[in-house]
Amino acid sequence: METKRLNLVDTAWLNVETENAPMQVGGLLTFRMPDDAPKDLPRRIVEHYHSFTKAYSPWNHRLRAGRLRNVAPEWELLDEIDVEYHFRHSALPYPGGERELGELASRLHSHPLDFRHPPWEAHLIEGLEGNRFAIYIKLHHSLIDGIAGMRQLARALTDDASDMDRPPFWAVQPKKRRKRGPSEVRPGLYRAVAELMGGAAEQVGSLPGFARIVRSMLKSARSSTGTAGLPFSSASSVLNSRIQSQRRYATQLYSLSEFKALAANAHVTINDIVLAICGGALRRYLREIGELPKRPLTAGIPVSVRPADDQEAGNAITFIVANLGTDIESTTERLHTIADSTLRAKRELARLSAASITQYTVALMAPYILSLVTGMGGRTRPVFNVTVSNVPGPPGPLYLMGAEMEAFYPTSLVTHGQALNITVHGYGDTLGFGFIGCRETLPSMQRLAVYAGETLDELRAAYGDSANAKPEKTRATRRKQPARRSSG
């Protein structure tokens, strides 16, 4: 049987997994059936999908058993998979609402994956109100990073509503990509961990070399124009404690065109608007439970360094760190504090070569990785307080056997020391916010979704068309989709 060795980053995702902190990511996709669709369309989709037993990379990767499983793990590449195990049919008592769907997703995301099979599973969930159904999917982070995984999921859908024969995502053969030459390197977290563990000694081959990088970051961070974040400089908070196994999941759905209009009127980026909403929601939530630190919280923002034509499994990301301005009462002042912070961080990252990105990632992420590997996560000062990801998605409508996808809500992982994760996924003119957190560490965490909506209302009041835009722009930018929330 063909095998494939895991790289060091993907091995790390395996080794840091615990019963209370499974390293799995995924998404919740909702679909609306056309009025003339057969009532049993969800069952027909399941039957169609179950006819595809052959799987392609990475969906056919199963962890090879043996004594070296945790030291030098390998994937076994299966010719066929047990499709009835991996793709399951579930239902909510009709009519299921957003809250019931969120509760089910919370439970499904709380359970670890079984490594006796390829580490992923999906559930088609019928019974939603409004002639809708959903698909929830989760996969282990060692299998693939979120951006590449979402690309593969999108390829299993179609822009043709009449296409009834599209194979499922695991049966779509990966596109062939251009081979990189020996002089080309992949920057980011893979090479960072390789260097940290001695795999690329020419970059950071000694403790003095590593120390020089850290000193450079310290010097830059202390200057007024320096980097926006530094390992262990964040405020300690309840977000950065130990976690238990059960999760809560909440979502919000917003209009991308409205976010574009707000960003243009405020002279910031769309991602700054996203971070301002997260910062405002966190400030209100933590103040309400009596856990708001005096110092501002920081966000670790994943940045993909994967080439556009790269369909490989594994991970290819680095991070920047941004100030969330949670110590600031004013929503508008908080937004511009965030914008200044992200601008400095992105400018600094843009100046780095591939090798320098690797060195930067070593200095930034090594403490976080080591805290998880050594079991110290949640017992030391955090590298940053919360991960906030913004993943671009398909620009146009997609369909599954005639049913149009309404929204994509991401689900991510939480770890010891990172009890909350906020991920945003684009699709068409929507941005789906997914809030995932530890149920015991963060009581009533689903309120974050409510406070996110309230913060957006404040941004609308300050930067909406009625406040700032020229009259002729109103019709183009005020088209928005009502926010929809689910929680568990």
C-alpha positions as CSV (number, residue, x, y, z in Angstrom):
1,M,0.0,0.0,0.0
2,E,1.3,3.4,-0.9
3,T,2.3,5.6,2.1
4,K,3.2,9.3,2.6
5,R,5.2,10.8,5.4
6,L,3.6,13.6,7.4
7,N,5.6,16.8,7.5
8,L,6.6,18.3,10.8
9,V,3.7,20.7,11.2
10,D,1.1,18.1,10.4
11,T,2.9,15.8,12.9
12,A,2.7,18.5,15.5
13,W,-1.1,18.7,15.0
14,L,-1.3,15.0,15.8
15,N,1.0,15.2,18.9
16,V,-0.8,18.2,20.5
17,E,-4.2,16.5,20.4
18,T,-5.8,15.6,23.7
19,E,-9.2,14.3,24.6
20,N,-10.3,17.8,25.6
21,A,-8.7,19.5,22.6
22,P,-9.2,17.6,19.4
23,M,-7.4,19.3,16.5
24,Q,-10.3,19.4,14.0
25,V,-11.7,22.1,11.7
26,G,-14.6,22.2,9.3
27,G,-17.7,24.0,8.3
28,L,-21.5,24.1,8.3
29,L,-23.1,24.7,4.9
30,T,-26.7,25.5,4.5
31,F,-28.7,24.8,1.3
32,R,-32.2,25.9,0.1
33,M,-34.1,23.5,-2.1
34,P,-36.0,24.8,-5.1
35,D,-39.8,24.8,-4.8
36,D,-40.1,22.0,-7.4
37,A,-37.5,19.8,-5.8
38,P,-38.6,16.3,-4.7
39,K,-39.3,16.1,-1.0
40,D,-36.8,13.3,-0.6
41,L,-33.9,15.3,-2.3
42,P,-31.7,15.0,0.9
43,R,-32.1,11.2,0.8
44,R,-31.2,11.2,-2.9
45,I,-28.1,13.2,-2.3
46,V,-27.0,10.7,0.4
47,E,-27.6,7.7,-2.0
48,H,-25.7,9.5,-4.8
49,Y,-22.8,10.2,-2.6
50,H,-22.7,6.7,-1.2
51,S,-22.1,5.3,-4.7
52,F,-18.6,6.9,-4.7
53,T,-16.2,4.6,-2.8
54,K,-13.0,5.7,-4.4
55,A,-11.4,8.7,-2.7
56,Y,-8.5,11.0,-3.7
57,S,-6.0,12.9,-1.6
58,P,-6.3,13.9,1.2
59,W,-9.6,12.2,1.9
60,N,-8.1,8.7,1.5
61,H,-5.3,9.3,4.0
62,R,-5.5,7.0,7.1
63,L,-2.9,7.1,9.8
64,R,-0.7,4.1,9.7
65,A,-0.6,2.0,12.9
66,G,2.6,1.1,14.6
67,R,5.1,2.0,17.3
68,L,6.5,5.0,15.4
69,R,3.0,6.5,14.9
70,N,3.7,9.5,17.0
71,V,7.4,9.9,16.1
72,A,7.5,9.4,12.4
73,P,3.8,9.1,11.3
74,E,2.8,8.1,7.8
75,W,-0.4,8.2,5.9
76,E,-1.7,5.1,4.2
77,L,-3.3,6.0,0.9
78,L,-6.4,3.9,0.6
79,D,-7.9,2.9,-2.7
80,E,-11.5,3.0,-1.3
81,I,-13.1,4.3,1.8
82,D,-16.2,3.3,3.9
83,V,-18.5,6.0,2.6
84,E,-21.4,5.1,4.9
85,Y,-19.0,5.7,7.8
86,H,-17.7,9.0,6.5
87,F,-20.9,10.5,5.0
88,R,-23.9,10.2,7.4
89,H,-27.5,11.1,7.2
90,S,-29.0,13.0,10.1
91,A,-32.2,15.0,10.8
92,L,-33.6,17.6,13.1
93,P,-37.2,17.4,14.3
94,Y,-39.0,19.5,11.8
95,P,-39.1,22.5,11.7
96,G,-35.6,22.9,12.9
97,G,-34.3,26.4,13.4
98,E,-30.9,28.0,13.5
99,R,-30.6,27.4,17.2
100,E,-31.3,23.7,16.9
101,L,-28.9,23.4,14.0
102,G,-26.2,25.2,16.1
103,E,-26.8,22.9,19.0
104,L,-26.3,19.8,16.8
105,A,-23.2,21.3,15.3
106,S,-21.9,22.0,18.8
107,R,-22.3,18.3,19.8
108,L,-20.8,17.0,16.5
109,H,-17.8,19.2,16.8
110,S,-17.2,18.1,20.4
111,H,-16.3,14.5,19.6
112,P,-12.8,13.6,18.4
113,L,-12.3,11.8,15.1
114,D,-11.5,8.1,14.9
115,F,-8.0,7.5,13.4
116,R,-8.8,4.0,12.4
117,H,-10.4,5.7,9.4
118,P,-9.3,8.7,7.4
119,P,-9.8,11.5,9.9
120,W,-12.8,13.2,8.5
121,E,-16.6,12.9,8.5
122,A,-19.6,14.7,7.1
123,H,-23.3,14.8,8.0
124,L,-26.2,15.8,5.8
125,I,-28.8,17.3,8.1
126,E,-32.4,17.5,6.9
127,G,-35.5,18.9,8.7
128,L,-34.5,22.6,8.6
129,E,-37.4,25.1,8.3
130,G,-37.8,26.9,5.0
131,N,-37.3,23.9,2.7
132,R,-33.6,23.7,3.6
133,F,-30.9,21.2,4.7
134,A,-27.3,21.5,5.9
135,I,-24.0,19.7,5.6
136,Y,-21.6,19.7,8.5
137,I,-18.1,18.5,7.9
138,K,-15.1,18.1,10.1
139,L,-11.5,17.0,9.4
140,H,-8.3,16.8,11.3
141,H,-6.0,19.7,11.0
142,S,-3.1,17.3,10.2
143,L,-4.9,16.3,7.0
144,I,-5.1,19.7,5.4
145,D,-5.3,23.4,6.3
146,G,-8.6,25.2,6.2
147,I,-8.0,27.3,3.0
148,A,-7.0,24.3,0.9
149,G,-9.8,22.2,2.4
150,M,-12.4,24.8,1.5
151,R,-11.1,25.0,-2.0
152,Q,-11.6,21.3,-2.4
153,L,-15.1,21.5,-1.0
154,A,-16.1,24.3,-3.4
155,R,-14.9,22.1,-6.3
156,A,-17.4,19.5,-5.4
157,L,-20.3,22.0,-5.9
158,T,-21.3,23.5,-9.2
159,D,-22.4,26.8,-10.6
160,D,-24.9,24.9,-12.8
161,A,-28.2,24.3,-11.0
162,S,-29.2,21.6,-13.4
163,D,-26.0,19.5,-12.7
164,M,-27.3,16.4,-10.9
165,D,-24.2,14.2,-11.3
166,R,-21.4,16.1,-9.6
167,P,-19.3,13.7,-7.5
168,P,-18.8,14.4,-3.8
169,F,-15.7,16.3,-2.6
170,W,-13.7,13.1,-1.8
171,A,-14.2,11.8,-5.3
172,V,-13.0,14.9,-7.1
173,Q,-9.5,14.2,-8.5
174,P,-7.0,17.0,-7.4
175,K,-5.8,19.3,-10.1
176,K,-2.3,18.8,-11.3
177,R,-0.1,21.7,-10.2
178,R,3.2,23.0,-11.4
179,K,6.2,21.4,-9.8
180,R,8.4,23.8,-7.8
181,G,12.0,23.8,-8.7
182,P,14.8,23.0,-6.2
183,S,15.4,26.7,-5.6
184,E,11.8,27.4,-4.7
185,V,10.8,27.3,-1.0
186,R,7.5,27.1,0.8
187,P,7.6,29.8,3.5
188,G,5.5,29.7,6.6
189,L,4.7,27.4,9.4
190,Y,6.0,24.2,7.8
191,R,9.6,25.5,7.4
192,A,9.3,27.3,10.7
193,V,8.8,24.2,12.7
194,A,11.3,22.3,10.5
195,E,13.9,24.9,11.5
196,L,12.9,24.9,15.1
197,M,13.4,21.1,15.2
198,G,16.6,21.2,13.2
199,G,15.2,20.4,9.7
200,A,16.7,23.5,8.0
201,A,19.8,24.5,9.9
202,E,21.0,26.9,7.3
203,Q,18.3,29.4,8.4
204,V,18.2,29.1,12.1
205,G,20.9,26.6,13.0
206,S,21.8,27.7,16.6
207,L,20.4,29.3,19.7
208,P,22.4,32.5,19.0
209,G,20.8,32.7,15.6
210,F,17.3,32.2,17.0
211,A,18.1,34.8,19.7
212,R,19.1,37.4,17.0
213,I,15.7,37.0,15.4
214,V,13.8,37.5,18.7
215,R,15.9,40.5,19.6
216,S,15.1,42.1,16.2
217,M,11.4,41.5,16.8
218,L,11.7,43.0,20.3
219,K,13.4,46.1,19.0
220,S,10.8,46.6,16.3
221,A,7.9,46.0,18.6
222,R,9.1,48.6,21.0
223,S,9.3,51.3,18.3
224,S,6.3,53.4,17.2
225,T,6.4,51.9,13.7
226,G,7.2,48.3,14.7
227,T,5.3,45.1,14.4
228,A,1.8,44.9,15.8
229,G,2.4,41.9,18.1
230,L,5.0,40.0,20.1
231,P,4.8,36.5,21.7
232,F,3.6,36.6,25.3
233,S,3.0,40.4,25.2
234,S,-0.8,39.9,25.3
235,A,-3.0,40.4,28.4
236,S,-3.8,37.2,30.3
237,S,-7.6,36.5,30.1
238,V,-10.2,33.8,30.6
239,L,-9.8,33.1,26.8
240,N,-6.4,31.7,27.5
241,S,-7.1,29.1,30.3
242,R,-7.4,25.3,30.1
243,I,-10.4,23.8,28.3
244,Q,-12.7,20.9,28.6
245,S,-14.2,18.7,25.8
246,Q,-17.6,20.2,25.1
247,R,-18.1,23.1,22.6
248,R,-20.5,25.8,22.0
249,Y,-21.0,27.1,18.4
250,A,-22.7,30.3,17.2
251,T,-23.0,31.9,13.8
252,Q,-23.8,35.2,12.1
253,L,-24.4,35.9,8.5
254,Y,-23.7,39.4,7.0
255,S,-23.5,41.1,3.6
256,L,-20.0,41.4,2.0
257,S,-21.1,44.4,0.0
258,E,-22.1,46.2,3.1
259,F,-18.8,45.5,4.7
260,K,-17.1,46.8,1.6
261,A,-19.1,50.0,1.9
262,L,-18.3,50.5,5.6
263,A,-14.6,49.8,4.9
264,A,-14.6,52.4,2.1
265,N,-16.3,55.0,4.1
266,A,-14.0,54.5,7.1
267,H,-10.9,54.2,4.9
268,V,-10.0,50.8,6.3
269,T,-10.0,47.3,5.0
270,I,-12.8,44.7,5.1
271,N,-10.7,42.7,7.5
272,D,-10.4,45.7,9.8
273,I,-14.2,45.8,9.9
274,V,-14.2,42.1,10.8
275,L,-11.7,42.6,13.6
276,A,-13.6,45.6,14.9
277,I,-16.8,43.5,15.2
278,C,-14.8,40.8,17.0
279,G,-13.2,43.3,19.3
280,G,-16.4,45.0,20.2
281,A,-18.2,41.7,20.8
282,L,-15.4,40.4,23.0
283,R,-15.3,43.7,25.0
284,R,-19.0,43.5,25.8
285,Y,-19.0,39.7,26.5
286,L,-15.9,39.8,28.8
287,R,-17.2,42.9,30.6
288,E,-20.5,41.2,31.2
289,I,-18.9,38.1,32.8
290,G,-16.4,40.3,34.8
291,E,-13.3,39.1,32.9
292,L,-12.4,42.2,30.7
293,P,-8.6,42.8,31.1
294,K,-7.4,46.4,31.4
295,R,-4.9,45.8,28.6
296,P,-6.1,45.2,25.0
297,L,-6.6,41.7,23.7
298,T,-4.7,40.7,20.6
299,A,-5.7,38.5,17.7
300,G,-3.5,36.0,15.8
301,I,-4.5,36.3,12.2
302,P,-3.5,33.4,9.9
303,V,-2.1,34.4,6.6
304,S,-1.9,31.9,3.8
305,V,1.4,31.5,2.0
306,R,0.1,28.7,-0.2
307,P,0.5,29.3,-4.0
308,A,-2.9,29.6,-5.8
309,D,-2.2,26.4,-7.8
310,D,-1.2,24.4,-4.8
311,Q,-3.7,21.6,-4.0
312,E,-1.4,19.6,-1.7
313,A,-2.5,18.3,1.7
314,G,-0.8,19.8,4.7
315,N,-0.5,23.3,6.1
316,A,1.0,26.5,4.6
317,I,0.3,29.5,6.8
318,T,2.0,32.1,8.9
319,F,0.5,34.6,11.4
320,I,0.4,38.3,12.1
321,V,-0.7,39.7,15.4
322,A,-3.2,42.7,15.8
323,N,-4.4,44.8,18.6
324,L,-8.2,44.3,19.1
325,G,-8.7,47.6,21.0
326,T,-10.8,46.0,23.7
327,D,-9.6,48.6,26.2
328,I,-11.3,51.3,24.1
329,E,-14.9,52.3,24.7
330,S,-15.5,54.1,21.4
331,T,-16.3,51.8,18.5
332,T,-14.9,54.2,15.9
333,E,-11.6,54.8,17.8
334,R,-11.3,51.0,18.3
335,L,-11.7,50.5,14.5
336,H,-8.9,52.9,13.7
337,T,-6.6,51.5,16.4
338,I,-7.1,48.1,14.8
339,A,-6.5,49.4,11.3
340,D,-3.2,51.1,12.4
341,S,-2.1,47.8,14.0
342,T,-2.9,45.6,11.0
343,L,-1.4,48.0,8.5
344,R,2.0,48.0,10.4
345,A,1.9,44.2,10.6
346,K,1.1,43.7,6.9
347,R,3.7,46.2,5.8
348,E,6.4,44.4,7.8
349,L,5.3,41.0,6.5
350,A,5.3,42.3,2.9
351,R,8.9,43.3,3.2
352,L,10.1,39.8,4.1
353,S,11.5,37.2,1.8
354,A,10.4,33.6,1.9
355,A,13.3,32.8,4.2
356,S,12.6,35.8,6.4
357,I,8.9,34.8,6.7
358,T,10.2,31.5,8.0
359,Q,12.4,33.2,10.6
360,Y,9.5,35.5,11.6
361,T,7.2,32.5,12.0
362,V,9.7,30.7,14.2
363,A,10.0,33.7,16.5
364,L,6.3,34.3,16.6
365,M,4.8,30.8,16.7
366,A,7.5,28.6,18.4
367,P,6.4,29.5,21.9
368,Y,2.8,28.6,21.1
369,I,3.7,25.3,19.5
370,L,6.0,24.4,22.3
371,S,3.4,25.2,24.9
372,L,1.0,22.7,23.3
373,V,3.6,20.0,22.8
374,T,4.8,20.3,26.4
375,G,1.3,20.5,27.9
376,M,1.8,24.1,29.1
377,G,-0.9,25.6,27.0
378,G,-3.3,27.5,29.3
379,R,-0.7,27.7,32.1
380,T,1.5,30.4,30.6
381,R,1.1,33.9,29.2
382,P,-0.6,33.5,25.7
383,V,1.2,34.3,22.5
384,F,-2.0,36.0,21.5
385,N,-5.5,35.9,23.0
386,V,-7.7,34.7,20.2
387,T,-7.4,33.5,16.6
388,V,-9.4,35.4,14.0
389,S,-9.4,34.0,10.5
390,N,-10.9,35.5,7.4
391,V,-11.1,33.0,4.6
392,P,-12.1,34.1,1.1
393,G,-14.7,32.0,-0.7
394,P,-16.3,31.4,-4.1
395,P,-17.7,34.7,-5.6
396,G,-20.8,33.3,-7.2
397,P,-23.7,30.9,-6.3
398,L,-23.0,27.2,-6.0
399,Y,-25.4,24.3,-6.1
400,L,-25.7,20.7,-4.9
401,M,-28.2,18.7,-7.1
402,G,-30.2,21.9,-7.7
403,A,-30.2,23.1,-4.1
404,E,-28.5,26.5,-3.8
405,M,-25.9,27.0,-1.0
406,E,-27.0,29.9,1.2
407,A,-24.1,30.3,3.5
408,F,-20.8,28.8,4.7
409,Y,-20.2,28.9,8.4
410,P,-16.7,27.8,9.4
411,T,-16.0,25.7,12.5
412,S,-12.4,25.7,13.8
413,L,-10.4,24.3,16.7
414,V,-9.8,25.5,20.2
415,T,-6.8,24.5,22.4
416,H,-5.5,24.8,25.9
417,G,-4.6,28.5,26.1
418,Q,-7.0,29.3,23.2
419,A,-10.5,28.7,24.4
420,L,-12.2,30.7,21.6
421,N,-11.7,30.7,17.8
422,I,-13.5,33.1,15.4
423,T,-13.4,32.2,11.7
424,V,-15.1,34.1,8.9
425,H,-15.8,32.5,5.5
426,G,-16.8,34.4,2.4
427,Y,-19.3,33.1,-0.1
428,G,-20.9,35.2,-2.8
429,D,-22.1,38.4,-1.1
430,T,-22.1,36.8,2.3
431,L,-19.7,36.6,5.2
432,G,-20.4,33.7,7.6
433,F,-19.0,34.2,11.1
434,G,-18.4,31.0,13.1
435,F,-17.7,31.4,16.9
436,I,-16.5,28.2,18.5
437,G,-15.5,28.0,22.1
438,C,-15.2,25.8,25.2
439,R,-18.6,25.4,26.8
440,E,-17.2,25.3,30.4
441,T,-14.6,28.0,30.1
442,L,-16.8,30.6,28.3
443,P,-20.4,30.5,29.8
444,S,-23.1,31.6,27.4
445,M,-20.5,32.1,24.7
446,Q,-23.3,32.3,22.0
447,R,-23.9,35.9,23.2
448,L,-20.8,36.8,21.3
449,A,-22.9,36.4,18.1
450,V,-25.5,38.9,19.5
451,Y,-22.9,41.4,20.5
452,A,-21.2,41.1,17.1
453,G,-24.5,42.3,15.6
454,E,-24.8,45.2,18.0
455,T,-21.2,46.3,17.2
456,L,-22.0,46.2,13.5
457,D,-25.1,48.4,14.2
458,E,-22.7,51.0,15.7
459,L,-20.4,50.8,12.7
460,R,-23.4,51.3,10.4
461,A,-24.4,54.3,12.4
462,A,-20.9,55.8,12.1
463,Y,-20.0,54.7,8.6
464,G,-23.2,53.6,6.8
465,D,-24.4,55.4,3.7
466,S,-26.7,57.6,5.6
467,A,-23.8,59.0,7.7
468,N,-20.9,59.1,5.2
469,A,-21.6,57.9,1.7
470,K,-22.5,60.2,-1.2
471,P,-26.2,59.9,-2.2
472,E,-25.4,58.3,-5.6
473,K,-23.7,55.4,-3.8
474,T,-26.7,54.5,-1.7
475,R,-28.4,52.1,-4.1
476,A,-25.2,50.2,-4.8
477,T,-24.1,49.7,-1.3
478,R,-27.1,49.4,0.8
479,R,-28.2,46.0,-0.5
480,K,-27.7,43.7,2.5
481,Q,-28.9,40.4,3.7
482,P,-30.5,40.3,7.2
483,A,-28.2,38.7,9.7
484,R,-29.0,35.1,10.7
485,R,-27.8,33.5,13.9
486,S,-27.6,30.0,15.1
487,S,-26.2,29.0,18.5
488,G,-25.7,25.9,20.6
